């Protein structure tokens, strides 16, 4: 869907008018391309206190052929600050000292990643305050970024220092183009096993079998494409009425198609059986299927209410009974669910939809904390898309659509591939330390922050 406003304010006279009136001028975002460098320039690595992760970060960047800067005297493509050693709020001055000059010369689509520790694991009230303060700083910096840049906070558990590679790489790379102002926690990962990097970062899902529901079009189709690009074998699931585009997608990516209504009682069993019989197993499930039936709550009848809840939430609960069984997702597998910022912030006329998507967020956190799933090494995470350019958003009235596009720090709508890239990252074995998280893919929307 064309964003005519962005094109206008990027043109000669349009740029002048936008500058004179103080109108937002969206920047072109740096997105992932297979074979491209992780970063287009050097990354400044700095920190505070003893910076226990700084050397590890430098080694990771060196292994990814990313130049490391130690002083922000010249323009850099990104900044990684190790704040995991802070003990008191006074030490936060060191973050300001390192980051402020770098922000002035940061290259377009620059990246800022701050590493901290979970406040809940602090040893003193002062340390808890300092750790929590990082969130306020990062969310604010994300709103100050220019040129399509992003800023995110990664909280690393004390026992998880060795597990930061996948998350750091994601936030530095073009895969995270529309993810900003987020807080992600990295934990110890699967019990008794190390989280290791893939043999090829361009094929992180090699040998995996993935299922994507609601795959025939839109975001679902892009999820299937990205997982296939990353070398997974993909089962594309959608309703029989979408059989033609579903088959075309499966042929395009070399996967298989399964025509199935996810609300049927045996949907989970049928998905697991298909994955085993056609592909030899099941490693990743992406619950993407969803519908809207918008009405003000006062005008919502029982059928509209039940239909949305049944497709978007209740079907997921039913399918999970089979998919999380020992005959479903394999040990060390991944379950990724699609929530929405409507579920985090609410939305006028979408009480039923918001209920279902808020329920998905709650389910994600509960399953992420499940001792049984942790014992099997299965991660459970969710993405919460904001304004994404799809056929559905193209039907929104013009004025409402333009407001939706601009109400985020990047001043533009995201693309289906932005959601898909985040789901791909949450499906990596290298990312096994991340579970129970709800990651917003919304350009730091002003709603539901």
Secondary structure, DSSP 4 states (H G I P E B T S, - for coil): ---HHHHHHTSHHHHHHHHHHT---PPPP----TT--S-SS-EEEEESTT-TTHHHHHHHHHHTT--EESSTTS--SEEEEE-TT--SGGGHHHHHHHHHHHHHHPPTT-EEEEEE--GGG-SSHHHHHHHHHHHHHHHHHHHH--TT-EEEEEEE-TT-GGG-HHHHHHHHSGGGTT--S-EEEE---STT------S-GGGTTTT-EEEEES-SSHHHHHHHHHHHHTT-EEEEEE-GGGHHHHHHHHHHHT-EEEE--TTSTTHHHHHHHHHHHHHS---EEEE---------GGG--HHHHHHHHIIIIIHHHHHHHHHTSTTSSPTT-EEEEEEEHHHHH--TT-HHHHHHHHHHHHHHHHHHT-HHHHHTT-EEEEEEE-SEESHHHHTS-HHHHHHHHHSBTTSS-EEHHHHHHHHHHHT-GGGTT--S-EEEESSSBSS--
